[in-house]
Amino acid sequence: MALNGGRPASGFWSEAGQLVSAVSRAMAVTLRNLFRKPVTIQYPDVQRPYPDRFRGILALVYEKDTGEEACIGCRLCEYVCPPQVIKVEMRKAGKRNYAKTFTLELYACEFCELCVQVCPTDAIVMLKSFDLAAADRRDLLLDKERLHALGLQFEPSWATGNRLRDMQAPPKPARTEAKADAKGEAKEPAE
C-alpha cells in the first residue's frame, strides 16, 4: 500500500467499497433463498420428468415393423467412437447381416452421441434414463442382450440417427423464392 504524505492511497478505499458491496450482494441472495421452499425430489420414490430432448444411456432397439434386431453389424459406430468403447462382430445371414456380438463399455463412454448419428438403421439410440448405477465396473460392460433389454425397458429419446441427420441438413428454399430466382435469372440475359 503506497502512502501519499502519510495517507493511504485512494485505491484502498475503492477496493474496500467493492468488497463490502460484493459481500452484501452475496448475503442478500442467501437471505432471499433462506426462507424458500426446498425443491428436493425424493429420487428413488419420485421420478423427475425428463425434458423431451434428454439423452441418457445407450441401448439397442428392434425394428418396429418386423421385430428383428435393427443392428446390421456395419461397425460404423465402432469406427466413429472416440474412446473406442464399442466392439461389434458381424454375422452374415441369408437376407441381411446381423451383429454377432455387440459390447459397450459404458463406464468409459463419453455420451458424445456420434454412434447414434452414424447408425444407418437407427439401431443404437439414447434413452430417457440415466439411472444405471452399479457397485462394480463389470456391471457396466454391456453386451447385446443387456443393451436390447435396456431398449425395451426405458423410453427412447427423440434423437435417432435419421432425425439428427435431417436436423443438420440445410433447409430447403421456399418454392416461391426458387421460382422468383429462376424468373429473375431468365430475364437478365434478355436485357
Buried (B, 14 or more C-beta within 10 A) or exposed (E): EEEEEEEEEEEEEEEEEEEEEEEEEEEEEEEEEEEEEEEEEEEEEEEEEBEEEBBBBBBBBBEEEEEEBBBBBBBBBBEBBEEEBBBBEBEEEEEEBBBEEBBBBBBEBEBEBBBBBBBEBBBBBBBBBBEBEEEEEEEBBBEBEBBBBBBEEBEBBBBBBEBBEEEEEEEEEEEEEEEEEEEEEEEEEEE
